[in-house]
Amino acid sequence: MFLTVWILCAAYQGALLKRGWVPHDDGAFALSAQRVLHGEMPHRDFDELYTGGLTYMNAAAFRLWGVNLASLRWMLFLFVLAWIPAVFYIATRLVGTFAAGGITFLAVVASVPVYSAPVPSWYNLFFATFGTAALLRSLSNRCRTWLFIAGLCAGLSFLAKISGLYFLAAILFVILFQEQNSSRKAEPKTKVQTYSVFLIVGLVAFIAVLLRTIGRINPSYAVQFILPGLSIVAFVAWREFHFAHQRTAARFQALASLALPALIGFAIPVLAFAVPYIKAHALASLLRGVFVLPTKRFAFAALHPTHLRAINLIATAVLVLVLANATSRRNMARWQQLLVTAVCLALLIASFRLHVAYSFVWSSMVLLVPVSVIIGLLMLRRDELSQPEEKSGFLFVLVSVVALTSLIQFPFAAPIYFCYVTPLLALTCVGIVAARPHANHYLLITITVFYIAFWICLATPGFIYNLGLRYAPNSQTASLDMPRGGDLRVTPDQAQQYLQLVSVIGQHSNGEYIYAAPDCPEVYFLTGKRNPARTLFDFFDSAPDRDQRVLNALDRDHVNLIAISTEPPFSPPLEPALLKALVQRYPSSEMVGRFQIRWRQ
């Protein structure tokens, strides 16, 4: 079963590996890696978008497979091949082999194939999955090595993107859960201990950080981003005061024995990454780039989550009721099974033409994170003493991981960001269903096949611009046929525009540098030219003297050609004063799609 699922998933992902291109995404990753190949350091020499570890790996991909966009996707594909077994392993810890195969296939089709760009969020998902598998192993054999491996995965995830800290937080909650299990006693609760005060202070600090990070409280933000974390905190606090525990000294010792391996595992890759910056006296630049500069995304690269609407609540309620019925003792009659199958088939067919049908299916999933977290915790609370410790531990691991890693959707809650947590959500739902003693296999198989068909036939073809909104046929029928394009499949308009852009720039530029702005790093990479500025996206540089520094850089590097984007994705248009100075310096011009190319002889 594993080999069958692995081959099917690999073939499906391989077929879609070069499909789908967001110019500024692939362009930014490739340009950053190219600058590393030129000897530059992220954060010190240019404004790296993320932590920077992934940029070095992308540079290694260029070394292995050549400097083109496809090389980064081949590296992503290797990680997918390693990730599929981890998903399958987690699923087999919860359900039988056949069901694990179906869930693994669902997890794959609802994630990377939708958008196969080498975005750091996919690597956050991979390492969170590897780490989750390690946490489950630690619960099974009580070996601290697996906690070290889980921490190591969190550290590597952090090097890909700061969102890896969410998985580290999940590990710490699991450790608190394990400590409570190991120190629990059968005698009645007597008094509040110092350890309990320490724990509550830590939980309050976590809530404060969570609220400070989200920064705003309205129904959508509260339900999707705050409620899952608060639920985990409430459950851990309830366990602390509901059961009696050993003395404080023993508890701190037990906590240290669990937490230290994980924290050491996290620290090793992070410190190894920081050593070159320390040697180069650039640690301040690294800290600023990792923890300070990303806050500018809140103003320029943020997207609010979907407002809570009646269709979200109704669709989620329907799915929860169906899953509840699937785990009840009552057997379904033959006509009821046929009715469920007919409804699912009709809903799929209707979703091709009716936006409301598509929206209903999508809405049934988007609120599942807070719902599954709450249901899972309520089940743990109810079955606290009746369930085996290992089985309840498995469910708490899954609930904690999905609750905290789902924060990756903040601050840019586009539908594709839901895909970065979908596999973990699917595994959590399986864990909840598997905790019930009975299951209607026909109904569960029908639901799984239904969502697999939805993702393959309806969600993926329309690419991320239609994801979560409507069905759209595949429009990426052309190839990015140029030396650095990697033959990525793009729309015919994109292929024509960038082919002409590379041609025009090649005809009129006579130096190593050009200037392309705002927010068009792909222009540098596809043309093989270098960027005279340190920014990849202009909103990162809002200093008052920016305009003069740009003009000075153009003079310093003898830039004779510029490309001005008339439709930047995030940053505002160029300042009028800077634009006027550029027009005067570069009098000749030609429009290529959304780009105004200007040059001087």
GUTISE-252535 format. One record per residue (C-alpha): x, y, z; residue number from 1; residue in one letter; chain. Coordinates in steps of 0.05 Angstrom, whole numbers, padded with zeros to 5 digits. Layout:
BEGIN
      u      v      w seq type mol
      X      Y      Z NUM    a   A
...
***
This chain:
BEGIN
      u      v      w seq type mol
  00000  00000  00000   1    m   A
  00056  00049  00018   2    f   A
  00093  00037 -00047   3    l   A
  00029  00045 -00087   4    t   A
  00011  00110 -00054   5    v   A
  00082  00136 -00057   6    w   A
  00088  00123 -00132   7    i   A
  00019  00153 -00146   8    l   A
  00034  00215 -00105   9    c   A
  00103  00223 -00135  10    a   A
  00075  00216 -00206  11    a   A
  00019  00266 -00192  12    y   A
  00067  00317 -00161  13    q   A
  00118  00305 -00216  14    g   A
  00067  00319 -00270  15    a   A
  00050  00386 -00238  16    l   A
  00120  00405 -00214  17    l   A
  00132  00458 -00266  18    k   A
  00060  00483 -00268  19    r   A
  00041  00551 -00240  20    g   A
  00084  00612 -00236  21    w   A
  00077  00675 -00193  22    v   A
  00133  00718 -00222  23    p   A
  00152  00756 -00159  24    h   A
  00153  00691 -00117  25    d   A
  00199  00649 -00160  26    d   A
  00238  00711 -00179  27    g   A
  00252  00730 -00107  28    a   A
  00275  00660 -00087  29    f   A
  00319  00653 -00149  30    a   A
  00349  00723 -00144  31    l   A
  00367  00713 -00070  32    s   A
  00401  00647 -00087  33    a   A
  00438  00680 -00145  34    q   A
  00463  00735 -00099  35    r   A
  00490  00682 -00051  36    v   A
  00527  00650 -00110  37    l   A
  00558  00719 -00121  38    h   A
  00586  00717 -00050  39    g   A
  00534  00760 -00016  40    e   A
  00503  00744  00052  41    m   A
  00428  00748  00064  42    p   A
  00408  00806  00110  43    h   A
  00478  00835  00110  44    r   A
  00484  00850  00036  45    d   A
  00411  00848  00014  46    f   A
  00342  00846  00045  47    d   A
  00327  00772  00050  48    e   A
  00252  00758  00053  49    l   A
  00257  00702  00104  50    y   A
  00307  00673  00153  51    t   A
  00357  00656  00098  52    g   A
  00372  00582  00107  53    g   A
  00329  00563  00047  54    l   A
  00366  00613  00004  55    t   A
  00431  00575  00015  56    y   A
  00396  00510 -00003  57    m   A
  00368  00542 -00066  58    n   A
  00439  00564 -00084  59    a   A
  00461  00492 -00075  60    a   A
  00405  00471 -00123  61    a   A
  00433  00519 -00175  62    f   A
  00501  00486 -00166  63    r   A
  00470  00417 -00176  64    l   A
  00422  00428 -00233  65    w   A
  00439  00495 -00264  66    g   A
  00417  00567 -00255  67    v   A
  00344  00564 -00276  68    n   A
  00276  00565 -00242  69    l   A
  00265  00490 -00249  70    a   A
  00325  00474 -00205  71    s   A
  00290  00502 -00143  72    l   A
  00230  00459 -00159  73    r   A
  00272  00396 -00165  74    w   A
  00297  00409 -00095  75    m   A
  00225  00417 -00072  76    l   A
  00207  00351 -00106  77    f   A
  00261  00314 -00067  78    l   A
  00231  00340 -00003  79    f   A
  00162  00318 -00025  80    v   A
  00188  00248 -00037  81    l   A
  00215  00246  00034  82    a   A
  00152  00279  00063  83    w   A
  00102  00228  00035  84    i   A
  00129  00170  00078  85    p   A
  00124  00215  00140  86    a   A
  00051  00229  00126  87    v   A
  00037  00156  00114  88    f   A
  00073  00136  00178  89    y   A
  00032  00185  00220  90    i   A
 -00032  00160  00188  91    a   A
 -00015  00087  00203  92    t   A
 -00007  00105  00276  93    r   A
 -00080  00125  00276  94    l   A
 -00116  00079  00226  95    v   A
 -00106  00017  00184  96    g   A
 -00060  00013  00124  97    t   A
 -00114  00021  00071  98    f   A
 -00144  00083  00105  99    a   A
 -00074  00111  00115 100    a   A
 -00061  00106  00041 101    g   A
 -00125  00145  00024 102    g   A
 -00109  00200  00075 103    i   A
 -00038  00206  00050 104    t   A
 -00062  00215 -00021 105    f   A
 -00112  00268  00002 106    l   A
 -00058  00304  00041 107    a   A
 -00014  00307 -00020 108    v   A
 -00065  00329 -00072 109    v   A
 -00090  00384 -00025 110    a   A
 -00021  00415 -00016 111    s   A
  00042  00421 -00058 112    v   A
  00013  00404 -00127 113    p   A
 -00035  00463 -00120 114    v   A
  00024  00511 -00123 115    y   A
  00091  00477 -00135 116    s   A
  00134  00539 -00125 117    a   A
  00191  00530 -00074 118    p   A
  00160  00576 -00023 119    v   A
  00187  00570  00048 120    p   A
  00118  00553  00075 121    s   A
  00121  00485  00042 122    w   A
  00186  00471  00079 123    y   A
  00151  00493  00144 124    n   A
  00099  00440  00128 125    l   A
  00151  00387  00113 126    f   A
  00191  00397  00176 127    f   A
  00128  00402  00219 128    a   A
  00107  00335  00191 129    t   A
  00175  00304  00203 130    f   A
  00174  00332  00274 131    g   A
  00104  00307  00287 132    t   A
  00125  00237  00268 133    a   A
  00183  00243  00316 134    a   A
  00136  00266  00372 135    l   A
  00092  00206  00361 136    l   A
  00152  00161  00365 137    r   A
  00174  00194  00430 138    s   A
  00106  00178  00460 139    l   A
  00111  00105  00438 140    s   A
  00181  00088  00463 141    n   A
  00196  00144  00514 142    r   A
  00262  00157  00479 143    c   A
  00288  00228  00487 144    r   A
  00325  00223  00421 145    t   A
  00259  00233  00384 146    w   A
  00247  00297  00422 147    l   A
  00315  00320  00400 148    f   A
  00296  00303  00328 149    i   A
  00230  00341  00335 150    a   A
  00269  00402  00360 151    g   A
  00318  00395  00303 152    l   A
  00260  00396  00254 153    c   A
  00234  00459  00287 154    a   A
  00303  00492  00281 155    g   A
  00308  00474  00207 156    l   A
  00237  00499  00196 157    s   A
  00256  00565  00229 158    f   A
  00316  00572  00182 159    l   A
  00267  00566  00124 160    a   A
  00218  00617  00153 161    k   A
  00206  00648  00221 162    i   A
  00139  00610  00222 163    s   A
  00179  00550  00245 164    g   A
  00172  00579  00315 165    l   A
  00099  00558  00314 166    y   A
  00119  00486  00310 167    f   A
  00169  00497  00367 168    l   A
  00112  00523  00409 169    a   A
  00072  00461  00393 170    a   A
  00130  00417  00416 171    i   A
  00133  00455  00482 172    l   A
  00059  00444  00493 173    f   A
  00068  00370  00480 174    v   A
  00125  00368  00530 175    i   A
  00080  00402  00582 176    l   A
  00027  00349  00568 177    f   A
  00078  00293  00576 178    q   A
  00104  00322  00641 179    e   A
  00033  00326  00668 180    q   A
  00023  00253  00650 181    n   A
  00088  00230  00682 182    s   A
  00076  00268  00747 183    s   A
  00002  00254  00755 184    r   A
 -00018  00218  00819 185    k   A
 -00083  00184  00840 186    a   A
 -00090  00220  00906 187    e   A
 -00135  00282  00913 188    p   A
 -00111  00351  00895 189    k   A
 -00086  00388  00957 190    t   A
 -00053  00455  00944 191    k   A
 -00024  00499  00889 192    v   A
  00049  00485  00877 193    q   A
  00105  00530  00853 194    t   A
  00109  00491  00789 195    y   A
  00035  00505  00776 196    s   A
  00047  00580  00785 197    v   A
  00106  00575  00737 198    f   A
  00063  00539  00686 199    l   A
  00006  00589  00690 200    i   A
  00055  00648  00682 201    v   A
  00083  00614  00620 202    g   A
  00013  00603  00591 203    l   A
 -00006  00675  00604 204    v   A
  00058  00698  00570 205    a   A
  00041  00655  00510 206    f   A
 -00028  00686  00506 207    i   A
  00002  00756  00509 208    a   A
  00051  00740  00453 209    v   A
 -00005  00709  00411 210    l   A
 -00050  00770  00419 211    l   A
  00009  00817  00407 212    r   A
  00027  00780  00343 213    t   A
 -00043  00780  00314 214    i   A
 -00052  00852  00335 215    g   A
 -00126  00857  00321 216    r   A
 -00187  00822  00347 217    i   A
 -00250  00814  00305 218    n   A
 -00293  00752  00295 219    p   A
 -00252  00725  00236 220    s   A
 -00184  00735  00268 221    y   A
 -00209  00710  00336 222    a   A
 -00239  00646  00309 223    v   A
 -00184  00627  00259 224    q   A
 -00120  00652  00292 225    f   A
 -00133  00662  00367 226    i   A
 -00185  00610  00388 227    l   A
 -00142  00548  00371 228    p   A
 -00083  00572  00413 229    g   A
 -00128  00594  00471 230    l   A
 -00161  00526  00470 231    s   A
 -00095  00490  00478 232    i   A
 -00076  00537  00536 233    v   A
 -00144  00526  00570 234    a   A
 -00137  00450  00565 235    f   A
 -00067  00448  00594 236    v   A
 -00088  00495  00651 237    a   A
 -00149  00451  00665 238    w   A
 -00106  00389  00670 239    r   A
 -00058  00425  00717 240    e   A
 -00112  00440  00768 241    f   A
 -00157  00380  00757 242    h   A
 -00107  00327  00777 243    f   A
 -00057  00319  00833 244    a   A
  00017  00318  00815 245    h   A
  00084  00303  00845 246    q   A
  00124  00354  00883 247    r   A
  00152  00416  00850 248    t   A
  00226  00394  00848 249    a   A
  00210  00328  00814 250    a   A
  00166  00363  00764 251    r   A
  00218  00414  00744 252    f   A
  00268  00358  00737 253    q   A
  00220  00319  00692 254    a   A
  00205  00381  00651 255    l   A
  00279  00395  00641 256    a   A
  00292  00323  00619 257    s   A
  00239  00330  00566 258    l   A
  00250  00401  00543 259    a   A
  00326  00402  00540 260    l   A
  00333  00351  00483 261    p   A
  00282  00389  00441 262    a   A
  00313  00457  00455 263    l   A
  00383  00432  00441 264    i   A
  00358  00402  00375 265    g   A
  00327  00469  00357 266    f   A
  00389  00509  00377 267    a   A
  00440  00468  00337 268    i   A
  00420  00488  00266 269    p   A
  00402  00559  00288 270    v   A
  00469  00571  00321 271    l   A
  00506  00539  00262 272    a   A
  00471  00587  00215 273    f   A
  00488  00646  00259 274    a   A
  00563  00631  00265 275    v   A
  00583  00662  00197 276    p   A
  00545  00725  00216 277    y   A
  00581  00729  00282 278    i   A
  00648  00721  00247 279    k   A
  00628  00775  00197 280    a   A
  00604  00822  00253 281    h   A
  00535  00820  00220 282    a   A
  00493  00789  00276 283    l   A
  00454  00854  00285 284    a   A
  00436  00852  00210 285    s   A
  00413  00780  00217 286    l   A
  00369  00795  00278 287    l   A
  00339  00856  00245 288    r   A
  00325  00819  00180 289    g   A
  00293  00760  00215 290    v   A
  00253  00793  00270 291    f   A
  00243  00867  00253 292    v   A
  00240  00875  00178 293    l   A
  00184  00823  00168 294    p   A
  00136  00867  00208 295    t   A
  00131  00913  00148 296    k   A
  00092  00858  00113 297    r   A
  00034  00874  00160 298    f   A
  00024  00939  00123 299    a   A
  00042  00921  00052 300    f   A
  00035  00845  00043 301    a   A
 -00024  00827  00087 302    a   A
 -00091  00797  00071 303    l   A
 -00149  00791  00120 304    h   A
 -00182  00723  00130 305    p   A
 -00249  00711  00099 306    t   A
 -00305  00742  00140 307    h   A
 -00349  00692  00176 308    l   A
 -00411  00682  00135 309    r   A
 -00471  00637  00140 310    a   A
 -00444  00590  00086 311    i   A
 -00380  00579  00126 312    n   A
 -00418  00559  00188 313    l   A
 -00470  00517  00152 314    i   A
 -00419  00480  00109 315    a   A
 -00374  00466  00168 316    t   A
 -00433  00442  00210 317    a   A
 -00455  00395  00154 318    v   A
 -00386  00364  00148 319    l   A
 -00380  00356  00224 320    v   A
 -00448  00322  00227 321    l   A
 -00429  00275  00170 322    v   A
 -00365  00256  00206 323    l   A
 -00402  00247  00271 324    a   A
 -00452  00201  00237 325    n   A
 -00393  00163  00206 326    a   A
 -00368  00146  00275 327    t   A
 -00434  00128  00307 328    s   A
 -00458  00058  00323 329    r   A
 -00516  00063  00275 330    r   A
 -00508  00028  00209 331    n   A
 -00531  00063  00146 332    m   A
 -00583  00030  00102 333    a   A
 -00566  00016  00029 334    r   A
 -00610  00073  00004 335    w   A
 -00577  00121  00053 336    q   A
 -00508  00103  00026 337    q   A
 -00531  00113 -00046 338    l   A
 -00562  00180 -00026 339    l   A
 -00497  00204  00004 340    v   A
 -00459  00183 -00058 341    t   A
 -00509  00217 -00104 342    a   A
 -00506  00282 -00063 343    v   A
 -00430  00283 -00065 344    c   A
 -00429  00270 -00140 345    l   A
 -00482  00323 -00153 346    a   A
 -00443  00373 -00111 347    l   A
 -00379  00360 -00150 348    l   A
 -00413  00367 -00217 349    i   A
 -00449  00431 -00195 350    a   A
 -00384  00461 -00171 351    s   A
 -00358  00465 -00243 352    f   A
 -00412  00516 -00260 353    r   A
 -00442  00543 -00196 354    l   A
 -00398  00587 -00152 355    h   A
 -00444  00574 -00093 356    v   A
 -00433  00499 -00097 357    a   A
 -00357  00508 -00102 358    y   A
 -00359  00557 -00045 359    s   A
 -00400  00509 -00002 360    f   A
 -00347  00454 -00010 361    v   A
 -00290  00502  00004 362    w   A
 -00326  00532  00063 363    s   A
 -00334  00463  00094 364    s   A
 -00258  00461  00103 365    m   A
 -00235  00531  00121 366    v   A
 -00262  00531  00193 367    l   A
 -00242  00460  00207 368    l   A
 -00178  00480  00244 369    v   A
 -00213  00514  00304 370    p   A
 -00270  00463  00302 371    v   A
 -00224  00402  00301 372    s   A
 -00181  00432  00356 373    v   A
 -00240  00443  00401 374    i   A
 -00272  00375  00387 375    i   A
 -00206  00340  00397 376    g   A
 -00194  00374  00464 377    l   A
 -00265  00360  00488 378    l   A
 -00255  00287  00471 379    m   A
 -00190  00286  00509 380    l   A
 -00223  00319  00569 381    r   A
 -00280  00269  00568 382    r   A
 -00237  00207  00559 383    d   A
 -00179  00231  00602 384    e   A
 -00179  00171  00647 385    l   A
 -00210  00118  00602 386    s   A
 -00164  00124  00541 387    q   A
 -00093  00094  00541 388    p   A
 -00041  00147  00554 389    e   A
 -00006  00135  00487 390    e   A
 -00071  00141  00447 391    k   A
 -00091  00206  00482 392    s   A
 -00021  00232  00472 393    g   A
 -00025  00220  00397 394    f   A
 -00088  00261  00392 395    l   A
 -00059  00318  00434 396    f   A
  00003  00320  00390 397    v   A
 -00040  00327  00327 398    l   A
 -00086  00379  00357 399    v   A
 -00029  00421  00384 400    s   A
  00010  00419  00319 401    v   A
 -00049  00438  00275 402    v   A
 -00072  00492  00324 403    a   A
 -00006  00529  00324 404    l   A
  00022  00515  00254 405    t   A
 -00044  00541  00225 406    s   A
 -00019  00610  00246 407    l   A
  00023  00609  00183 408    i   A
 -00040  00638  00150 409    q   A
 -00026  00703  00186 410    f   A
 -00017  00758  00162 411    p   A
 -00031  00736  00090 412    f   A
 -00094  00693  00094 413    a   A
 -00099  00677  00019 414    a   A
 -00132  00610  00004 415    p   A
 -00065  00580 -00016 416    i   A
 -00040  00591  00056 417    y   A
 -00094  00543  00079 418    f   A
 -00059  00490  00037 419    c   A
  00003  00498  00079 420    y   A
 -00034  00467  00138 421    v   A
 -00085  00422  00101 422    t   A
 -00045  00357  00108 423    p   A
 -00037  00367  00183 424    l   A
 -00111  00383  00188 425    l   A
 -00129  00320  00151 426    a   A
 -00087  00278  00198 427    l   A
 -00119  00312  00258 428    t   A
 -00189  00297  00233 429    c   A
 -00167  00225  00223 430    v   A
 -00141  00224  00294 431    g   A
 -00208  00249  00320 432    i   A
 -00247  00198  00280 433    v   A
 -00200  00142  00299 434    a   A
 -00210  00158  00373 435    a   A
 -00283  00135  00366 436    r   A
 -00295  00060  00375 437    p   A
 -00339  00052  00314 438    h   A
 -00334  00076  00243 439    a   A
 -00377  00073  00180 440    n   A
 -00324  00055  00130 441    h   A
 -00368  00067  00069 442    y   A
 -00383  00138  00091 443    l   A
 -00311  00154  00109 444    l   A
 -00286  00127  00042 445    i   A
 -00338  00168  00006 446    t   A
 -00318  00232  00041 447    i   A
 -00244  00220  00027 448    t   A
 -00256  00206 -00047 449    v   A
 -00301  00266 -00051 450    f   A
 -00248  00314 -00026 451    y   A
 -00193  00282 -00067 452    i   A
 -00236  00292 -00129 453    a   A
 -00251  00364 -00109 454    f   A
 -00177  00382 -00102 455    w   A
 -00156  00347 -00166 456    i   A
 -00213  00367 -00211 457    c   A
 -00236  00434 -00184 458    l   A
 -00186  00468 -00138 459    a   A
 -00119  00454 -00172 460    t   A
 -00135  00471 -00245 461    p   A
 -00155  00543 -00232 462    g   A
 -00088  00558 -00197 463    f   A
 -00082  00601 -00135 464    i   A
 -00117  00662 -00165 465    y   A
 -00183  00624 -00167 466    n   A
 -00171  00578 -00108 467    l   A
 -00226  00582 -00057 468    g   A
 -00269  00625 -00103 469    l   A
 -00291  00587 -00165 470    r   A
 -00272  00533 -00214 471    y   A
 -00230  00556 -00273 472    a   A
 -00198  00513 -00327 473    p   A
 -00123  00508 -00332 474    n   A
 -00097  00569 -00368 475    s   A
 -00023  00553 -00360 476    q   A
 -00013  00522 -00428 477    t   A
  00051  00557 -00451 478    a   A
  00124  00546 -00430 479    s   A
  00172  00597 -00403 480    l   A
  00221  00579 -00458 481    d   A
  00283  00619 -00443 482    m   A
  00352  00600 -00414 483    p   A
  00333  00613 -00342 484    r   A
  00259  00599 -00347 485    g   A
  00265  00525 -00332 486    g   A
  00207  00511 -00380 487    d   A
  00156  00528 -00326 488    l   A
  00085  00524 -00350 489    r   A
  00054  00594 -00351 490    v   A
 -00003  00630 -00387 491    t   A
  00009  00649 -00460 492    p   A
  00007  00723 -00440 493    d   A
  00061  00713 -00388 494    q   A
  00105  00674 -00436 495    a   A
  00099  00726 -00490 496    q   A
  00110  00785 -00443 497    q   A
  00172  00758 -00409 498    y   A
  00203  00731 -00473 499    l   A
  00196  00801 -00504 500    q   A
  00221  00833 -00439 501    l   A
  00285  00792 -00438 502    v   A
  00296  00807 -00512 503    s   A
  00287  00882 -00505 504    v   A
  00332  00886 -00443 505    i   A
  00384  00844 -00478 506    g   A
  00385  00891 -00538 507    q   A
  00392  00956 -00500 508    h   A
  00430  00941 -00435 509    s   A
  00505  00944 -00439 510    n   A
  00528  00930 -00369 511    g   A
  00524  00879 -00312 512    e   A
  00470  00918 -00275 513    y   A
  00400  00942 -00290 514    i   A
  00347  00972 -00243 515    y   A
  00278  00940 -00240 516    a   A
  00224  00965 -00192 517    a   A
  00177  00962 -00156 518    p   A
  00173  00889 -00136 519    d   A
  00199  00853 -00198 520    c   A
  00258  00809 -00177 521    p   A
  00242  00761 -00233 522    e   A
  00267  00813 -00284 523    v   A
  00337  00810 -00255 524    y   A
  00339  00735 -00253 525    f   A
  00310  00720 -00322 526    l   A
  00356  00771 -00355 527    t   A
  00418  00749 -00316 528    g   A
  00429  00820 -00292 529    k   A
  00448  00844 -00223 530    r   A
  00410  00889 -00175 531    n   A
  00447  00953 -00154 532    p   A
  00402  00960 -00092 533    a   A
  00395  00915 -00031 534    r   A
  00320  00908 -00036 535    t   A
  00279  00854 -00072 536    l   A
  00213  00887 -00053 537    f   A
  00212  00962 -00048 538    d   A
  00166  00968  00012 539    f   A
  00223  00941  00056 540    f   A
  00261  01006  00043 541    d   A
  00220  01066  00065 542    s   A
  00277  01110  00091 543    a   A
  00271  01185  00073 544    p   A
  00336  01184  00033 545    d   A
  00316  01124 -00010 546    r   A
  00307  01162 -00075 547    d   A
  00376  01193 -00072 548    q   A
  00408  01126 -00053 549    r   A
  00375  01094 -00114 550    v   A
  00402  01148 -00160 551    l   A
  00471  01143 -00129 552    n   A
  00471  01068 -00139 553    a   A
  00452  01077 -00212 554    l   A
  00512  01123 -00222 555    d   A
  00559  01079 -00182 556    r   A
  00544  01016 -00223 557    d   A
  00537  01052 -00290 558    h   A
  00466  01028 -00301 559    v   A
  00441  01047 -00371 560    n   A
  00373  01012 -00369 561    l   A
  00314  01009 -00321 562    i   A
  00249  00971 -00320 563    a   A
  00190  01003 -00284 564    i   A
  00131  00959 -00264 565    s   A
  00065  00995 -00272 566    t   A
  00028  00943 -00230 567    e   A
  00071  00924 -00169 568    p   A
  00040  00868 -00127 569    p   A
  00054  00898 -00059 570    f   A
  00094  00963 -00058 571    s   A
  00064  01029 -00079 572    p   A
  00086  01059 -00146 573    p   A
  00152  01097 -00150 574    l   A
  00152  01166 -00118 575    e   A
  00137  01221 -00169 576    p   A
  00203  01256 -00156 577    a   A
  00243  01191 -00167 578    l   A
  00202  01174 -00229 579    l   A
  00215  01243 -00258 580    k   A
  00289  01237 -00246 581    a   A
  00291  01168 -00279 582    l   A
  00253  01192 -00340 583    v   A
  00303  01249 -00349 584    q   A
  00362  01203 -00342 585    r   A
  00334  01149 -00388 586    y   A
  00299  01184 -00446 587    p   A
  00288  01124 -00494 588    s   A
  00230  01078 -00476 589    s   A
  00187  01019 -00497 590    e   A
  00127  00987 -00464 591    m   A
  00128  00911 -00454 592    v   A
  00065  00888 -00421 593    g   A
  00063  00920 -00352 594    r   A
  00135  00942 -00356 595    f   A
  00162  01008 -00381 596    q   A
  00232  00996 -00406 597    i   A
  00276  01059 -00408 598    r   A
  00348  01066 -00429 599    w   A
  00402  01113 -00451 600    r   A
  00456  01102 -00502 601    q   A
***
